[in-house]
Amino acid sequence: MAKILVVDDSPTQLTNLVKMVENQGHQAITASNGMEGIDQARAENPDLILMDVVMPELNGFQATRKIAKDAALNHIPVVLVTTKDQETDKVWGERQGAVGYIVKPPQEAELAAMIGKVLG
């Protein structure tokens, strides 16, 4: 069982992602924006972060970049889960440090496969 941090500002999306993560047998912890996500990552040291992109204050690209550049956090893989479905968004996400990219709404099988791939 892995500890997975789910970061999304939409309560509906957050609930759906948490359900999918827990259906896989993992523990889900949550944050509702990028700053809170970084704080939760520091406090909880999750095995994986599922990060939305479009959020107020600090968006998912910015939060992923901060995590990737932080020596205390950069061992935590980040998968972006977002409505942004352009190839340029995927490339930009990878440049910020994301190891995976899923377009919303995610299918449970797709999410499970990504979690399995990232966590090995």
C-alpha positions as CSV (number, residue, x, y, z in Angstrom):
1,M,0.0,0.0,0.0
2,A,1.3,3.4,-1.0
3,K,0.5,6.8,0.5
4,I,-0.7,9.0,-2.4
5,L,-1.2,12.8,-2.1
6,V,-4.1,14.0,-4.3
7,V,-4.0,17.7,-5.1
8,D,-7.1,19.3,-6.7
9,D,-9.1,22.4,-6.1
10,S,-12.4,20.8,-7.3
11,P,-14.1,18.9,-4.5
12,T,-15.8,16.6,-7.0
13,Q,-12.6,15.7,-8.8
14,L,-10.8,15.3,-5.4
15,T,-13.5,12.9,-4.2
16,N,-13.4,10.9,-7.4
17,L,-9.6,10.6,-7.4
18,V,-9.5,9.6,-3.7
19,K,-12.1,6.9,-4.4
20,M,-10.0,5.5,-7.3
21,V,-6.8,5.6,-5.2
22,E,-8.5,3.9,-2.3
23,N,-10.1,1.3,-4.6
24,Q,-6.5,0.3,-5.6
25,G,-5.7,-0.3,-1.9
26,H,-3.7,2.8,-1.3
27,Q,-4.0,5.5,1.4
28,A,-5.1,8.9,0.0
29,I,-4.3,12.2,1.6
30,T,-5.5,15.4,0.0
31,A,-4.7,19.1,-0.6
32,S,-6.9,21.7,-2.4
33,N,-4.2,23.8,-4.0
34,G,-0.6,23.8,-5.0
35,M,0.8,25.5,-1.8
36,E,-1.2,23.2,0.4
37,G,0.1,20.3,-1.7
38,I,3.7,21.2,-1.1
39,D,3.0,21.6,2.6
40,Q,1.3,18.2,2.7
41,A,4.2,16.6,0.8
42,R,6.6,18.0,3.5
43,A,4.4,16.8,6.3
44,E,3.3,13.4,5.0
45,N,6.2,12.3,2.7
46,P,3.9,10.5,0.2
47,D,5.0,7.8,-2.2
48,L,3.3,9.7,-5.1
49,I,1.6,12.9,-5.9
50,L,-1.4,13.2,-8.3
51,M,-1.4,16.9,-9.2
52,D,-4.1,19.0,-10.9
53,V,-2.8,21.8,-13.1
54,V,-5.5,24.5,-13.1
55,M,-5.7,25.8,-9.5
56,P,-5.7,29.2,-7.8
57,E,-2.6,30.7,-6.1
58,L,0.0,28.1,-7.2
59,N,-0.9,26.0,-10.2
60,G,0.2,22.4,-10.7
61,F,3.0,23.3,-13.1
62,Q,4.5,25.7,-10.5
63,A,4.0,23.3,-7.6
64,T,5.6,20.4,-9.5
65,R,8.6,22.7,-10.3
66,K,9.0,23.6,-6.7
67,I,8.8,20.0,-5.6
68,A,11.3,18.9,-8.3
69,K,13.8,21.6,-7.2
70,D,13.4,20.9,-3.4
71,A,16.0,18.5,-2.1
72,A,13.6,17.3,0.6
73,L,10.8,16.6,-1.8
74,N,12.4,15.8,-5.2
75,H,12.3,12.0,-4.6
76,I,8.5,12.1,-4.7
77,P,7.2,11.4,-8.2
78,V,4.5,13.7,-9.5
79,V,1.8,12.7,-12.0
80,L,-0.2,15.6,-13.5
81,V,-4.0,14.8,-13.7
82,T,-5.6,17.7,-15.7
83,T,-8.1,18.8,-18.3
84,K,-5.2,20.4,-20.3
85,D,-4.8,17.9,-23.1
86,Q,-2.4,19.6,-25.6
87,E,0.9,18.0,-26.4
88,T,2.6,21.2,-25.4
89,D,1.0,20.9,-21.9
90,K,2.4,17.4,-21.5
91,V,5.9,18.5,-22.6
92,W,5.8,21.5,-20.3
93,G,4.7,19.3,-17.4
94,E,7.6,16.9,-18.0
95,R,10.0,20.0,-18.1
96,Q,8.6,21.0,-14.6
97,G,9.5,17.5,-13.3
98,A,6.3,15.4,-13.7
99,V,6.9,11.7,-14.5
100,G,3.4,11.1,-15.9
101,Y,0.4,12.9,-17.4
102,I,-3.3,11.8,-17.3
103,V,-6.1,13.8,-19.0
104,K,-9.3,14.2,-16.9
105,P,-11.6,12.6,-16.4
106,P,-9.3,9.6,-15.7
107,Q,-10.5,6.1,-16.2
108,E,-9.8,4.0,-13.1
109,A,-7.8,1.4,-15.1
110,E,-5.6,4.2,-16.6
111,L,-5.0,5.7,-13.2
112,A,-4.2,2.2,-11.7
113,A,-1.8,1.5,-14.6
114,M,0.0,4.8,-14.1
115,I,0.3,4.3,-10.3
116,G,1.7,0.8,-10.9
117,K,4.2,2.1,-13.5
118,V,5.4,4.9,-11.4
119,L,5.6,3.0,-8.1
120,G,7.0,-0.1,-9.8
